[in-house]
């Protein structure tokens, strides 16, 4: 049997064997089929972006291309509008396809998961609805045209217009969004309350900037269909920018927030960066009501049944997101430990014990950025140096004597020779640093604030730097 000529999404050879039927036993593609995957560069230096943290430029699709049918099947589980009832519309309460609107079979409370806004509707006398484009776990998202500014905006409303605590959820999201201003987070523009016939506020619409629909989940889908090459450098850049946004939420100002529901479908590749969207699960740290929305498979183990979420939970969701993206990324071509360093960052972020994860988003971003620089260096790329957050600058340059030409004294010190003998030049010092010089020139690690015992290593003026480095590294990695 012959080897399969195709490759995996990661860039490595398929490795499967072509069966007598003509199809590969590993990937299932025919030996003579078009592989359907874009060609990869020949040189490692040509993989990934040319600059550090750079992402491909992407413009949003036209509004009309992004509309979906209001009759499209919902990809969520529907439940009763009453929080007290909470019946899920699954057997034994229902059989077959569940209608998107009707009455709860248990308590007869009305529900409707049909988009409430249709083309031509006008909100707040200024936003003309174009149509629905998506729905999440908590709300429908529509496109609308701002009749004053003449641009397109995104409008988020409730998924179930009769939801009992819908007004409270919308108000929480509005207050949270107003308190946040960051270039990596979608920006709120307006808030329009919705009332019933009696004047009671039953919900609201949140008007936000339109950042397109190319979520990281869509990037994975494009990669799977062979329309896009996702590189491991892109994945690391996505992670650094996501952590930049979460770090802003966690640090905050007067309020500190936890995002709660990070996953590929909640991040959009907008132009040359990312935008974190769907802040419906955003909560102040320590806030327990209303319950935060999380996604099984991404949430941290300790979040199961927990009343509040933590920073450690957010870092876990980022780690799972990066691990999922990396399975589709080209990275097998990287020599050395580049991709291994990336995997160690993900492994630490997703540890079962929250105390053994990263201390905060900034720490995780620093480690991820270091892994990215290592990958790029191993591919032969040269990036400008930057100050280290973990080491102090060296007082002396290591190997500063390398290649220096000896002075005049060196040549005058030659021994006298017999005039009949050939001249003998003294041995040249190659300038290689001695072990003592190497020890003196090594950068000294900065004190790690998360480990108070580091101060003990600075008591003696004659401590062994190598021992200090090993102890410091152990503190940082948890190994």
Protein Blocks (a to p, Z undefined) as FASTA:
>chain_A
ZZdfbdcfkopafkiacdfkopafklopafkbcehiacddfbfklgcjfbehiacddddd
dfklmpccfkbccfbdcddfblklopacddfkbgcjddfbdcdfklopacdfbdfbdghi
aghhlaccfbdfbdcfkbccdddddfklopacdddddfblmbmklmmmmmmmmmmmmmpc
cfkbccdfbdcddddfkopafbdcdddddebjadfklmmmmmmnopaccdfklmmmmmmm
mmmmmmmmmnmmmbccdeklacfklcccehjbccdehjllgccehiabdcddddehjacf
klgopabdcfklmmmmmmmmmmmmmmmpcfklpgcjllmmmmmmmmmmmgfblklmcfbl
mlmmmmmmmmmmmmmmmnopacdddddfkbccdfbdehklgopacdfklmmmpccddfkb
ccddddddehiacfklmmmmpccddddfklmklmmmmmpmkbcfklmmmmmmmmmnoZZ
